[in-house]
C-alpha cells in the first residue's frame, strides 16, 4: 500500500483547567507523519478510548504535557502499516498500543508508537476491547500484584464503580482477597450489588468514616487503591489498620491529597505511595510482560473481564464524545474511530 504522509487527527490548541473552555479549542485537523525511528511503528488506528488520564491531559493537569498544538490519546488499537528498520517484522500485526510520545497521540487516523509499547492481539480479541487493553487491565493487574506481594487479606477500592476497580475485583477473587468498595452515590451501591459485589460503602453517608474504619479493621484491609486523591486519601489512610498502605493511582478529584495524619505514618507504620503504569511496565522483562498480556487477553476473550463501552464516535465528533464521557464516566468508555 502507498503510505500516507498526512493524518486526520484531533488537535488540542490550548490547555485549560476549565474543561469546557479546553474542549472549545479541540478541532479535527491534519498532521504530518514523521519519519520513524528504528524502533518505532506506524499504526493505522481502528479505535481509541477516552480515559480519565486523557481528560486530565486536556486540562493541563496530567504528568505529560506536550508542546501545543498536540494530539490527545494515550492508547488504542489498529494495524501496523510501516515500521522502523529494527522492527520490520511487526508490519501487518494487529495491536493494542500505548504512547506518551511528544508528537503523536491515538486520537488520530495514523499514529507512531515504540514497537515495545504494542501488544500483538490474539485470535478472538475484539478490536473495541483491544483498544482499551493497554491501560486499565494492566493497571488493575499491576495494582493487585502489589497487594499480593504484601500478603494482603483484604483491599480497599474507591471510585469502585470504575473500570479499573471492576477488573481488580475479578482478579482479587481469583487470589482469594476480600474487597471493600467505596462509591459516591447510592445508585452506584445498587449497581455494584447487582454485579455481585459485597462490602459496599457510600462516601456520602453521614456515618461513612466510622463505618469504613469498622469494616477496614474487621476485614484486616492492609492496602487501599486510591483513584480519587483529595481528602479521601487521608480518610483512607487514617482509618485503616496499623501498617496499612494507600497507593494513589489516580486523581479524579483534581485536588491535592490532604488530611493525612502524620502520627499514623510515624507511630503506626502507615505508608502512602504512588503507582505509575509506565514505570511498572518498564520494570517487566519482555517474557514476563508477554505472559501477563496473554493472560489478560485470554480473560477478555472468555468474557471474564470486559471493558464497558457506552458509545463510539467518529473523530469529527470528538467534542460530542468527550461531553458524553464526562457526563457519565461510570457508564463505560467512549471510543473514537477514524
Residue pairs with C-beta under 8 A, 6 or more apart in sequence:
1 81
3 33
3 42
3 81
3 82
4 33
4 109
4 110
5 32
5 33
6 30
6 31
6 32
6 33
7 30
7 31
7 32
7 33
7 108
7 109
7 110
7 111
8 28
8 29
8 30
8 108
8 109
8 315
8 338
9 28
9 29
9 30
9 31
9 71
9 105
9 107
9 108
9 109
9 111
9 315
10 26
10 27
10 28
10 29
10 71
10 72
10 73
10 105
10 107
10 108
10 315
10 318
10 336
11 26
11 27
11 28
11 29
11 31
11 69
11 70
11 71
12 22
12 25
12 26
12 58
12 68
12 69
12 70
12 71
12 72
13 25
13 26
13 27
13 68
13 69
14 22
14 25
14 68
15 22
15 58
15 59
15 60
15 65
15 68
16 22
16 25
16 59
16 60
17 59
17 60
17 61
18 59
19 55
19 58
19 59
19 326
22 58
22 59
22 60
23 58
23 319
23 322
23 323
26 58
26 72
26 318
26 319
26 322
28 315
28 316
28 318
29 69
31 71
31 108
33 42
33 110
33 112
34 103
34 112
36 42
36 82
36 83
36 84
36 112
37 84
38 84
38 85
38 86
38 87
39 84
39 86
39 87
39 114
39 115
39 116
40 83
40 84
40 87
40 112
40 113
40 114
40 115
41 80
41 82
41 83
41 84
41 87
41 90
41 91
41 112
41 113
41 114
41 115
41 118
42 80
42 81
42 82
42 83
42 110
42 111
42 112
43 76
43 78
43 79
43 80
43 81
43 95
43 97
43 110
43 111
43 112
43 113
43 118
44 78
44 79
44 81
44 109
44 110
45 76
45 77
45 78
45 106
45 108
45 109
45 110
45 111
45 338
46 76
46 77
46 78
46 79
46 127
46 131
46 337
46 338
47 76
47 77
47 78
47 127
47 128
47 130
47 131
47 312
47 335
47 336
47 337
48 73
48 75
48 76
48 77
48 106
48 107
48 108
48 131
48 335
48 336
48 337
49 75
49 76
49 131
49 132
49 307
49 309
49 333
49 334
49 335
49 336
50 321
50 322
50 325
50 333
50 334
50 335
50 336
51 74
51 75
51 135
51 136
51 333
52 250
52 252
52 329
53 62
53 74
53 135
54 72
54 73
54 74
55 322
55 325
55 326
56 62
56 251
56 254
57 64
57 65
57 72
57 74
58 72
58 322
59 254
61 251
61 254
63 276
64 74
64 100
66 102
66 103
66 105
67 102
70 105
71 104
71 105
71 106
71 107
71 108
71 111
72 105
72 107
73 99
73 105
73 106
73 107
73 108
73 111
73 336
74 98
74 99
74 100
74 105
74 106
74 135
75 96
75 97
75 98
75 99
75 106
75 131
75 132
75 133
75 134
75 135
76 96
76 97
76 106
76 107
76 111
76 131
77 94
77 95
77 96
77 97
77 121
77 127
77 130
77 131
77 133
78 94
78 95
78 97
79 92
79 93
79 94
79 95
80 90
80 91
80 92
80 93
80 94
80 95
80 118
81 91
81 110
82 91
83 89
83 90
83 91
83 115
84 115
86 115
87 115
90 115
90 118
93 118
93 120
93 121
94 120
94 121
94 127
94 130
95 118
95 119
95 120
95 121
95 130
96 118
96 119
96 121
96 125
96 130
96 131
96 133
96 134
97 106
97 111
97 113
97 117
97 118
97 119
97 134
98 113
98 117
98 118
98 134
98 135
99 105
99 106
99 111
99 112
99 113
99 114
99 117
100 278
101 111
101 112
101 113
101 114
103 112
104 111
104 112
104 113
105 111
107 315
107 318
107 336
108 315
108 338
109 315
109 338
116 286
117 134
119 133
119 134
119 293
119 297
121 130
121 297
122 294
122 297
122 298
122 301
124 301
125 133
125 297
125 300
125 301
128 307
128 309
128 312
128 335
129 300
129 306
129 307
131 335
132 163
132 307
132 309
132 333
133 293
133 296
133 297
133 300
135 277
136 163
136 164
136 167
136 307
137 167
137 296
137 300
137 305
137 307
138 277
138 280
138 281
138 292
138 293
138 296
139 164
139 249
139 275
139 277
140 164
140 165
140 167
140 168
140 171
141 167
141 171
141 292
141 296
142 275
142 277
142 280
142 281
143 164
143 168
143 225
143 247
143 249
143 275
144 155
144 168
144 171
144 172
144 175
144 177
146 223
146 247
146 275
147 155
147 172
147 177
147 223
148 175
148 177
150 222
150 223
150 245
152 177
152 221
152 222
152 223
153 177
153 178
153 219
153 220
153 221
153 222
154 177
154 178
154 179
154 180
154 216
154 219
154 220
154 221
154 222
155 168
155 172
155 177
155 178
155 179
155 180
155 221
155 222
155 223
155 224
155 225
156 179
156 180
156 182
156 216
156 221
156 223
156 224
156 225
156 236
156 240
157 165
157 168
157 169
157 179
157 180
157 181
157 182
157 224
157 225
157 227
158 165
158 182
158 183
158 203
158 224
158 225
158 226
158 227
158 228
158 232
158 236
159 165
159 182
159 183
159 184
159 227
159 228
159 250
159 252
160 181
160 182
160 183
160 188
160 192
160 197
160 200
161 183
161 188
161 191
161 192
161 330
162 227
162 329
162 330
163 307
163 308
163 332
163 333
164 225
164 227
164 249
164 250
165 181
165 225
165 227
166 195
166 305
166 308
167 305
168 179
168 225
169 179
169 181
169 197
170 299
170 304
170 305
172 178
172 179
178 199
178 219
178 221
179 197
179 198
179 199
180 199
180 201
180 212
180 215
180 216
180 219
180 221
181 192
181 197
181 199
181 200
181 201
182 200
182 201
182 202
182 203
182 212
182 232
183 189
183 192
183 200
183 201
183 202
183 203
184 202
184 203
184 204
185 202
185 204
186 202
186 204
188 202
188 330
189 200
189 201
189 202
191 330
192 200
193 200
199 215
199 219
201 208
201 211
201 212
201 215
202 208
203 232
205 211
209 235
209 239
212 235
212 236
212 239
213 239
213 240
215 221
216 239
216 240
216 241
216 244
217 240
217 241
220 241
221 240
221 241
221 244
222 240
222 241
222 243
222 244
222 245
223 244
223 245
223 246
223 247
224 236
224 237
224 240
224 244
224 245
224 246
224 247
225 247
225 249
225 275
226 232
226 233
226 236
226 246
226 247
226 248
226 249
226 250
226 257
227 249
227 250
227 252
228 250
228 251
228 252
228 253
229 248
229 250
229 251
229 252
229 253
229 254
229 255
229 256
229 257
230 251
230 253
230 254
230 255
230 256
230 257
230 258
231 253
231 255
231 258
231 259
232 253
233 246
233 248
233 257
233 258
233 259
233 260
233 272
234 257
234 258
234 259
234 260
234 261
235 259
236 246
237 244
237 246
237 260
237 261
237 264
237 270
237 272
238 259
238 260
238 261
238 264
240 246
240 270
242 268
242 269
242 270
243 268
243 269
243 270
244 270
244 271
245 270
245 271
245 272
245 273
246 270
246 271
246 272
246 273
247 273
247 274
247 275
248 257
248 272
248 273
248 274
248 275
249 274
249 275
257 272
260 272
264 270
265 271
265 272
281 289
284 292
296 305
299 305
300 306
307 332
307 333
308 331
308 332
308 333
309 332
309 333
309 334
309 335
310 324
310 325
310 328
310 331
310 332
310 333
310 334
311 321
311 324
311 334
311 335
312 334
312 335
312 336
312 337
313 320
313 321
313 324
313 334
313 335
313 336
313 337
314 336
314 337
314 338
315 336
315 337
315 338
318 336
321 334
321 336
322 334
324 334
325 333
325 334
